[in-house]
Amino acid sequence: MVKIGVLVASDRASQGIYEDLSGKAIIETLNSYLITKWSAEYIVISDDFDTIRDNLINLSNVCSLILTTGGTGPSTRDVTPEVTESICQKILPGFGELMRSVSLKYVPTAILSRQTAGIYNKTLIVNLPGKPKSIRECLDAVFPAIPYCLDLIGGDYLVTNEDVIKAFRPN
């Protein structure tokens, strides 16, 4: 069974002030996308640089794909992209560019979002926005490239439900 990391960086959700909906939106979206049997390594943590870093590194030991939500805005506590960039050997800026482009169709504040993606060892880390609706919109845009990216880095082989989303793999 494939394990996929779902990391939620939220001070308030980690303290139980409100229920996490964003991580659950990632899981729901992946359930609709994937035929591959998978399970979520689901973690809700505070917006703290060291905590995020340690959890990304730990998740990478068992997951070749980690999807994060939270911490991509401009506020002082938003540090998820900085953490991702600090540990990754390769940054894949096209992920963030495409996600912002898609989000700009819905809200002008998408330019404030700092989503990114990168490769840490044999793990693809993708930083998604924090709103459940935006998560689905962004994953619809970038997910077709994720299975092939995992193929290229020696990660898990993902099969998608082509009635929902089609993974691109060149012939």
C-alpha positions as a printed NumPy array, in Angstrom:
array([[  0.   ,   0.   ,   0.   ],
       [  1.3  ,   3.439,  -0.992],
       [  1.62 ,   5.981,   1.799],
       [  1.078,   9.648,   0.957],
       [  1.964,  12.355,   3.442],
       [ -0.674,  14.988,   4.188],
       [  0.86 ,  17.667,   6.378],
       [ -1.289,  20.517,   7.692],
       [  0.635,  23.526,   9.044],
       [ -1.833,  25.466,  11.194],
       [ -1.336,  26.882,  14.658],
       [ -5.08 ,  26.99 ,  15.372],
       [ -5.961,  23.548,  13.966],
       [ -3.022,  21.968,  15.809],
       [ -4.301,  23.526,  19.063],
       [ -7.849,  22.285,  18.45 ],
       [ -9.247,  25.818,  18.073],
       [-10.886,  24.713,  14.841],
       [-11.223,  21.524,  12.854],
       [ -8.83 ,  20.969,   9.991],
       [-10.749,  20.955,   6.717],
       [ -7.823,  21.446,   4.335],
       [ -6.005,  18.192,   5.049],
       [ -9.294,  16.364,   4.801],
       [ -9.902,  18.048,   1.416],
       [ -6.559,  16.692,   0.183],
       [ -7.489,  13.171,   1.307],
       [-10.941,  13.42 ,  -0.28 ],
       [ -9.429,  14.642,  -3.551],
       [ -6.831,  11.862,  -3.616],
       [ -9.559,   9.296,  -2.916],
       [-11.337,  10.478,  -6.055],
       [ -8.137,  10.564,  -8.153],
       [ -6.379,   7.324,  -7.275],
       [ -7.064,   3.716,  -8.171],
       [ -3.798,   2.76 ,  -6.478],
       [ -4.435,   1.535,  -2.937],
       [ -3.071,   4.194,  -0.624],
       [ -3.271,   5.525,   2.898],
       [ -2.648,   8.961,   4.315],
       [  0.09 ,   9.726,   6.794],
       [ -1.949,  12.653,   8.137],
       [ -0.345,  15.161,  10.499],
       [ -1.623,  18.482,  11.846],
       [  1.175,  20.61 ,  13.295],
       [  1.906,  24.216,  14.226],
       [  3.309,  26.793,  11.797],
       [  6.82 ,  26.411,  13.154],
       [  9.881,  26.117,  10.913],
       [ 11.631,  23.351,  12.86 ],
       [  8.421,  21.386,  13.447],
       [  7.511,  21.497,   9.761],
       [ 11.064,  20.544,   8.719],
       [ 11.299,  17.626,  11.137],
       [  7.903,  16.275,  10.068],
       [  8.649,  16.611,   6.339],
       [ 11.907,  14.712,   6.818],
       [ 10.19 ,  12.007,   8.889],
       [  7.35 ,  11.634,   6.368],
       [  9.869,  11.338,   3.528],
       [ 11.156,   8.139,   5.112],
       [  7.834,   6.414,   4.307],
       [  6.222,   8.583,   1.581],
       [  7.392,   9.435,  -1.932],
       [  4.679,  12.121,  -2.128],
       [  3.914,  14.692,   0.554],
       [  1.176,  17.272,   0.07 ],
       [  1.181,  20.179,   2.503],
       [ -1.459,  22.78 ,   3.203],
       [ -1.122,  25.946,   5.21 ],
       [  1.716,  28.335,   5.736],
       [  1.936,  29.603,   2.137],
       [  0.637,  33.128,   2.707],
       [  2.537,  36.337,   3.464],
       [  2.071,  36.457,   7.252],
       [  4.995,  36.147,   9.643],
       [  4.096,  32.591,  10.716],
       [  3.72 ,  31.341,   7.101],
       [  6.983,  29.456,   6.515],
       [  6.062,  26.225,   4.705],
       [  7.686,  27.24 ,   1.369],
       [ 10.868,  28.316,   3.163],
       [ 11.042,  24.962,   4.933],
       [ 10.429,  23.085,   1.691],
       [ 13.112,  25.062,  -0.116],
       [ 15.576,  24.575,   2.759],
       [ 15.49 ,  20.768,   2.571],
       [ 14.887,  20.061,  -1.117],
       [ 17.743,  19.317,  -3.48 ],
       [ 15.644,  20.487,  -6.455],
       [ 12.879,  23.085,  -6.566],
       [ 10.147,  22.699,  -9.185],
       [  8.8  ,  26.253,  -9.579],
       [  6.345,  25.262, -12.318],
       [  4.03 ,  23.771,  -9.681],
       [  3.624,  27.09 ,  -7.865],
       [  3.394,  29.059, -11.087],
       [  0.547,  26.867, -12.366],
       [ -1.308,  26.833,  -9.047],
       [ -1.202,  30.635,  -8.768],
       [ -2.307,  30.962, -12.385],
       [ -5.315,  28.719, -11.762],
       [ -6.205,  30.474,  -8.499],
       [ -6.049,  33.902, -10.148],
       [ -9.098,  32.914, -12.184],
       [-11.072,  32.921,  -8.912],
       [ -9.432,  35.439,  -6.546],
       [ -7.066,  38.38 ,  -7.084],
       [ -5.281,  37.563,  -3.812],
       [ -3.786,  34.415,  -5.399],
       [ -0.693,  36.507,  -6.078],
       [ -0.086,  36.506,  -2.321],
       [  0.182,  32.719,  -2.221],
       [  3.652,  31.206,  -2.286],
       [  3.02 ,  27.584,  -3.215],
       [  6.026,  25.656,  -4.446],
       [  7.25 ,  22.103,  -4.869],
       [ 10.536,  20.301,  -4.664],
       [ 12.365,  17.012,  -4.488],
       [ 13.825,  15.854,  -1.183],
       [ 15.777,  12.643,  -1.804],
       [ 13.128,  10.422,  -3.49 ],
       [ 10.132,  12.392,  -2.244],
       [  8.086,  15.023,  -4.064],
       [  6.822,  17.718,  -1.695],
       [  4.033,  19.979,  -2.965],
       [  2.872,  23.005,  -0.973],
       [ -0.827,  23.624,  -1.589],
       [ -2.967,  26.589,  -0.538],
       [ -5.016,  26.493,   2.655],
       [ -8.614,  26.688,   1.444],
       [-10.345,  23.37 ,   0.578],
       [-11.871,  24.755,  -2.643],
       [ -8.458,  26.086,  -3.747],
       [ -6.826,  22.763,  -2.915],
       [ -9.053,  20.918,  -5.379],
       [ -8.604,  23.565,  -8.069],
       [ -4.822,  23.473,  -7.692],
       [ -4.576,  19.682,  -7.52 ],
       [ -6.749,  19.4  , -10.64 ],
       [ -4.117,  21.518, -12.394],
       [ -0.878,  19.938, -11.156],
       [ -1.762,  16.342, -10.344],
       [ -1.543,  15.076, -13.958],
       [  2.251,  15.61 , -13.724],
       [  2.741,  14.079, -10.263],
       [  2.697,  10.341, -11.143],
       [  5.325,  10.844, -13.869],
       [  7.446,  12.983, -11.547],
       [  7.353,  10.15 ,  -9.007],
       [  8.389,   7.717, -11.77 ],
       [ 11.393,   9.92 , -12.594],
       [ 12.609,  10.144,  -8.989],
       [ 12.098,   6.46 ,  -8.167],
       [  8.963,   6.978,  -6.092],
       [  5.736,   5.034,  -5.833],
       [  3.8  ,   4.172,  -8.998],
       [  0.396,   5.874,  -8.945],
       [ -2.546,   4.878, -11.136],
       [ -5.341,   7.399, -11.525],
       [ -9.036,   7.027, -12.205],
       [ -9.053,   8.436, -15.727],
       [-12.75 ,   9.282, -15.449],
       [-11.701,  11.846, -12.825],
       [ -8.136,  12.848, -13.734],
       [ -5.656,  11.545, -16.279],
       [ -2.004,  11.214, -15.363],
       [  0.4  ,  12.18 , -18.125],
       [  3.147,   9.7  , -18.899],
       [  4.974,  10.073, -22.22 ],
       [  4.971,   7.037, -24.521]])
